[in-house]
Every structure is written in structure tokens, then in C-alpha cells.
Amino acid sequence: MILKILIIGAVITAVYFLFFKTTPEAKVSKKSAKKESKKLDADEMVECATCGVYAEVEECILSNGKYYCSRECLAKAK
């Protein structure tokens, strides 16, 4: 009876490790996929570096890694 329980436990453990446990390589690829998806979508809102107003990324001006809501704010920053 104990032998049957041990065999069933071993089979369940083997199935778990074969099908459900992820490998470290899979975890790394998931992390890199998350980093790539960090890019801003066109409808996301960002804060202007000068005045603090939130505007859509599509409408903003990107200069030196900072977002500006208008050319006037960009000129003030320089």
C-alpha cells in the first residue's frame, strides 16, 4: 500500500516538473518581453517637463528624453 502511494507521488511530481514548472530561460524571455512592452502607446498621457500638464504622447514634443506639451515649454526649458 505504501509502495503504491510512493509511486503515485513520484508520477505526480514528474508530471509537475515536466509540464508545469518553467525553466529559468523562460523567465528571462518573459522579463525581456515586459521591457519591450514598456514603450509608450500613442494614447498614453505623459507629463510636460516644464509646466507639468499631462498630454498625449502623440501630441507631445520629445527632446533630450523629456516630453514637452508645446514649443513654448520646449523654449522655456532651453
C-alpha positions, 0 to 999 in steps of 0.5 A: 500500500505504501509502495503504491502511494510512493509511486503515485507521488513520484508520477505526480511530481514528474508530471509537475516538473515536466509540464508545469514548472518553467525553466529559468530561460523562460523567465528571462524571455518573459522579463525581456518581453515586459521591457519591450512592452514598456514603450509608450502607446500613442494614447498614453498621457505623459507629463510636460517637463516644464509646466507639468500638464499631462498630454498625449504622447502623440501630441507631445514634443520629445527632446533630450528624453523629456516630453514637452506639451508645446514649443513654448515649454520646449523654449522655456526649458532651453 
